[in-house]
């Protein structure tokens, strides 16, 4: 499999989604994700998830693709939590792989967005 540089996709994404969550809903989504699957992932995946969920983290803002990795990640976590238990396990594996790749292959804002957007588009 040939690896592709995430920057090949800069300015080519049309990232648009509604983000209409209250702070309480955001906290519930994050708490549920940590309790059910985030905390059981590989150390690099947990590190990356924690970094993305850090409010105000400037590394989450992708000005090139006009997107916020934290908002996209929360939306993705919400989508995953709405799946059946069997499907949650599958999504956990896919998400874990992308988070580890972010940590090891480039945690830049574009890398975060591209990898999360790929998963989000899979729904």
C-alpha positions in Angstrom: 0.0 0.0 0.0 1.4 3.4 -1.0 1.2 6.0 1.7 -0.1 9.4 0.6 0.9 12.7 2.1 -2.2 14.3 3.7 -1.1 17.7 2.3 -2.2 16.4 -1.2 -5.7 17.2 0.0 -5.1 20.7 1.2 -7.9 23.1 0.0 -9.6 20.1 -1.7 -11.9 19.2 1.1 -15.4 20.6 1.5 -15.8 20.1 5.3 -19.2 21.2 6.3 -21.4 19.8 9.1 -23.7 21.1 11.7 -22.2 21.4 15.2 -25.0 22.2 17.5 -23.9 20.7 20.8 -24.3 22.3 24.2 -21.4 22.1 26.6 -23.3 19.5 28.6 -23.7 17.4 25.5 -20.0 17.8 24.6 -19.0 16.7 28.1 -21.3 13.7 27.9 -20.0 12.6 24.5 -16.4 12.9 25.7 -17.1 11.1 29.0 -18.9 8.3 27.3 -16.2 7.8 24.7 -13.5 7.7 27.4 -15.5 5.3 29.5 -16.3 2.9 26.7 -13.4 2.8 24.2 -10.9 5.7 24.2 -9.1 4.8 27.4 -8.6 1.2 26.2 -6.7 2.2 23.0 -3.0 2.2 22.5 -1.0 4.8 24.4 -0.3 6.9 21.3 -4.0 6.9 20.3 -5.0 8.0 23.8 -2.4 10.7 23.8 -3.6 12.0 20.4 -7.3 11.8 21.4 -6.5 13.8 24.6 -4.6 16.4 22.7 -7.4 16.8 20.1 -10.0 17.1 22.9 -8.0 19.8 24.6 -10.1 23.0 24.3 -8.3 25.9 22.8 -5.5 23.8 21.3 -4.2 25.8 18.3 -3.0 22.6 16.7 -6.6 21.7 16.1 -7.3 24.7 13.8 -6.8 23.9 10.1 -7.0 27.3 8.4 -6.2 25.7 5.0 -9.3 23.5 5.0 -11.3 25.8 7.3 -11.9 23.2 10.0 -11.6 22.5 13.7 -10.3 19.0 14.6 -11.9 19.2 18.1 -15.4 19.8 16.7 -14.9 17.2 14.0 -13.6 14.7 16.6 -16.6 15.3 18.9 -19.0 14.8 16.0 -17.2 11.6 15.0 -17.3 10.3 18.6 -21.0 11.0 18.7 -21.6 9.1 15.5 -19.6 6.1 16.7 -21.5 6.0 20.0 -24.8 5.8 18.1 -23.8 2.5 16.5 -24.4 -1.0 17.7 -21.9 -2.5 20.1 -20.4 -4.7 17.4 -20.0 -1.7 15.1 -18.5 0.4 17.9 -15.7 -2.1 18.2 -15.0 -1.9 14.5 -15.0 1.9 14.6 -12.8 1.8 17.7 -10.2 -0.1 15.7 -10.4 2.3 12.7 -10.2 5.4 14.9 -7.3 4.0 16.9 -5.4 3.4 13.7 -6.0 7.0 12.6 -5.0 8.5 15.9 -1.8 6.5 16.1 -1.0 7.6 12.5 -1.6 11.2 13.5 0.8 10.9 16.4 3.5 9.1 14.5 3.2 10.5 10.9 2.3 14.1 11.6 0.0 15.7 14.1 -0.3 18.9 12.1 -3.8 20.4 11.8 -4.2 19.1 8.2 -3.2 15.6 9.2 -5.8 15.6 12.0 -8.5 16.9 9.8 -7.9 14.7 6.8 -7.8 11.5 8.9 -10.8 12.4 11.0 -12.7 13.5 7.9 -12.1 10.2 6.2 -13.7 8.4 9.0 -16.5 10.8 9.3 -17.3 10.4 5.6 -17.6 6.7 6.1 -21.0 7.0 7.9 
